[in-house]
Amino acid sequence: MKYTLRINKVLLAVFFLAFTHRSSAQTGIRPTLNKAFAFYEEKQYDSAYTYFTSLKNNIVTSDSFAKEIAFGLTASLFFKEAIAKDAGEWDNTIRFAKELLNDLTMYRTAMGGELGGKRYYAYRDLVVAYFGLGKKDSASKYQSILYEAYSNKLLPEGIDQYYNFEKITWKGLNIWGYEWYPNLGDKEAEGSFSKQVYYIYSTNANGTDKKQLFRLHTIKVNKPAPGSPSADYVLTYIKSNRDHSEDSKTLWEYPFTNPIHYDELHKAVLDYLEKNETKITELAKQ
C-alpha cells in the first residue's frame, strides 16, 4: 500500500546517506561500483544488484570499498524483495528476503554493525509471502520473531506497533491485512482496540493502490449487543468520509474468539467482500 512507498523512501535515506563515496587508486573496482550506484539511483535494482554482486568478494579483501559494496548489495536486494512482495510474487519474496537476512548477517562487520533493525522488515515480508502461499505454519516462525522483538523494544520505526501480515488481491482490489502486537489483557489493549485491520484499496492500471475504500477491523467486544453471539472480537466495517467523519457498522455475523484463527478471519473477509460486491464496485468507481 502507499505506506510501503513512504517506508522505502526512508530506507533509501538510511542506506545511502549513511556513507559517502571514496576515491581510490583501485580502478578495477571503482568503475563497476559507480555503475552499480548509477543503476540504483535510476531504480534499476536488478542491474544494480548484478553489479554489486560481482563485487562481493571485495567486501572482505578491500577495506576501502567494503562498506559501500555491502550497503549497495543489501539495499538493492531489499528493494528487489519489496517489489516482489508488492507484486504478489511470493516465491521471489521469500528467496530475496532470506538472501537479505543472510547478507545482513554476513556483512554486518563491513557495515559497521548498522542496519540490524532492518532485518525485521525481511521477517515481516516473509510472513506476508507465506500467508500468500497459504503456508501460515511457516509464517508463524517469523511472527514469533516480530512479537519477541516487540516485547524487547527492538523493532524499527514503521513496524514497531503493528505489521503487515497479509495481502489479498480480489477482483481488481488490493486488501492489506495489518496486525497490532498487543493482546487482550495487555494495557495497550484496554478500551477500544483492534487486533487486525484490513485496508481495502481500489487500484491503478498497474495494480498499485489508488484509493482507500474502507477498512475491516476485528474490534474487541466490550459489551455484546442484546442477542448477539458471545465473542471476544467482532468484524467491523469502517469508512472514512471526505468531511473526516466515519461510517461504521458492527458485523455480528462475523464473531471471533481469542486468539483469532487466521483461516476463519481470511474466510470472513472474503465472504463480506463477495456478499457486498455490487456496493464495493460502485464505491471504487467514485
N, C-alpha and C positions, 0 to 999 in steps of 0.2 A: 504494500500500500504506500501512500505518499510519505508516510512516516519513515519508510525504509530509505527513501531518497535523501531525507534530511540526515539520517544516520550516516549514509555514505559520504555526504559532504563533510561531516565532522571527522569521519575516519580518514578522509583524504588529507585533512589538515594535520591530524595526529601522525599519520605515516610520513608525510613528506615535508612538513615544516620542522620536523624534529632534527633534521641534519642538512648540511649544505654539501654541494658537490666540491670535491677537492681535486686540484690538478696533480698530475704525476707524470713521471717520465715513462711509465709503463704503458706505452702507446698501444700495446696489443689488447689491453682491457678497456681503456677509456673510450675508444670509438664505439665498441659494442655496447658499453654501458650507456653512452649518450643516445644511441639508437633505441635502447630499451626504454629510457626515460621519455624520449620523444613519442614513442608509441603509447606509453602510459598516459601522457598528458593529452593525447588525442583520443583517449578512451578505447584504444585498440588493445584490449587486455590480453587477448590470445597471442598477438605478436610480441607484446611486452614480456609476457610470461616465457615465451620461447627464447628470447634473448637473455633474460635474467637466468633462465635455467642453464643456458650454455656456459654461464659464468659460475655455476655453483661450486666447482672445485676451488675457485679462488676465494671463497668465503673463509676457508681455513688457511690457504697459502699466502694470501695478500692482505696484510693488516690495513693498508691504506684504502682498500676498496671493500673490505669485508662488510662493514655496516651498511654501506649503500646497496650492495648486492642483496644482502639479507632483507633489508627493508623493501627493496623493489620487488624481490621474488615473492615475499609474503603478501605485499599489498596487491600486486596484480592477481595473485591466486585468490585473495579474499574477494575481489570484485568478480572474478570468473565464477566463483561459488555463489555470490549474491545474485548474479544474473541468472544462473541456472535455477536457483530457488524461485525467483520471481516468475520464471518461465514454466515452473512446474516440472522441470527435468530432474526428477528425484534421484535417479541413479548417479547422474553427474554431480548433483549437490552433495551426495554422500561421499563420492570419490574425492571431490575438491576439498570438502570440509575436513576429511581425515588426513589428506595430504597437508593441509594448512596446519592442523594440530601438530603433525609430525615436524614440520619445518619450524614452527614457533618454538618447539622444544629443542630441536637440533641446533638452531642458530640463536638461541637465547643469549649466549655469551657475546656473539658478534654484534647483537643489537643492544648490548649493554643492559640486558635484563628488562628492556622496555617491552610494551605491548602485551604483557602477560594477561591483562584483563581481557584482551580481545579474543582470547581463546573461547570465552564464554559465548560470543556470537556464533562461533562454529558449533558449539554444543547445541545452541538454540536451533540452528538451521538443520542439524541432524534430527532433532525432534520433529520439525516440520516435514522433513523428507520422509522419515519413517512413517509418520501419520499418513502422508500422501500415498505411500505404498501399502497402507493397511497393516503395517507391522508395529503396532503400538507397544508390544512387549520389547522390541528393540529400542523404541524411543524412550521407554521408562528409565533406562540406564542413564541417559543424558538429562532427563528431567530431574533425577535424583541429584546429579551433579549441580544443576542450577539451584535446586532447593537448598542444598548444603551450603553453597556459596552465598545464597541469600541470608541464611542464618548467621554466617560468619562475616557478613557485610563486605564481600569480595567482588560483587558484581559491578561492572562499569555502568555509568550513566546511560540510560536508554533501555536497559533490561534489568534494572535494579529493583523495580516494583512489580513488574509483570513481564511476560514474554509471549511472543507469537508461537503457538504450538501447532496450528493447522491452517492450511489454505485449501479452499474448495472452489472449483470453478463450476458454475451452474447456469446453463442457458444464457451465456454471454455476460454473466456477473462474476465478480470476484468476491469471495467470502473469506475474511481473515479472522481466525479464532485466536483470542488472547486469553491468557490465564494469569490471575493475580496469585501471588505466593501465600498470603495469609490463609489460614483455615479457620473453621468455626471454633470458637473458644479462644482464639488469639485476640489480643487487644485491638489489632488493626481491623478485625472483622466485626467489631461492635457497631451497633446502629445499622444503617443501610449499607449493604455490602454485596457486590457482585463477584462471584468466583471466576466466571468466564464471560467474555463479551465477544460476540461475532459481529464484525462490521461488514455490512453489505454494500458493495460498490457497483455502480454501472461502469462500463469500460469504454476506452477509446478503441479505434480500429486495430491498433497494435496489441490490444489485450491489457494495457496498463489501466490503473484506476482512473476514473473520470470524476464521479460524484458519489459521495456517501448518501445512500438512500435511507437507511435506518439501521438500527442495531438490535440484536437479540441478546439479552442478559440472562444469566442464571442468578437471580436475586434471592438473597436469604429471606426465608419466611419468618417474620417476627410474630405475626398474629394471623393464623389462617382465616380466610373468609368463611362465613357460615356455609356448611355443606360441602366445602372444598376438601380434597383429599389431604391426608396427613403427609407433610413434606418438609424437607429442610431448605430446599430451593425450588423456585418455580421460574420457568422461562417467561420473559417479559419483553414485549415489543416497545421500543422507544425510538421516536423520530424527532430530530431537531428541526425546527422551523426557521425561516429567514428572520423572523422577529425575535429570535433567541428563546422562544417558548418551546416546550416539548409536548408531544402527544405520546401517551403511554397506555398500554393495555396488558394486564396480567393474564397470561395464557395458562389457565389452570388445567388444561388438558395435557400439559407437559410438566408434571411434578417430578422432582428428583430427591432422593435421599443421599445423605452424606456417607462416604465420598461419592461424588458423581461418577458414573461409569461412562467413559468416553464413547463407547459404541451407542449407548442409549441417547447421549447428547447429540451425537452426529445424526442419528436417525431422526430425532425430534426436529432439529434444524431443517433438514431436508424435507421432512413431512410438512412443516409450516410453509416452506417455500412453494412446494408443489400445490398445496391447498389454496395458496394466495397468489398463484402465478399471474392471473389477469391483472390484479391490483398492482403487483410489483412491476409488471411490464409497463403499465401506464405511468407509474411513478418514475421509471427510468427514462421515459420519453419527455418528461417535463423539463 
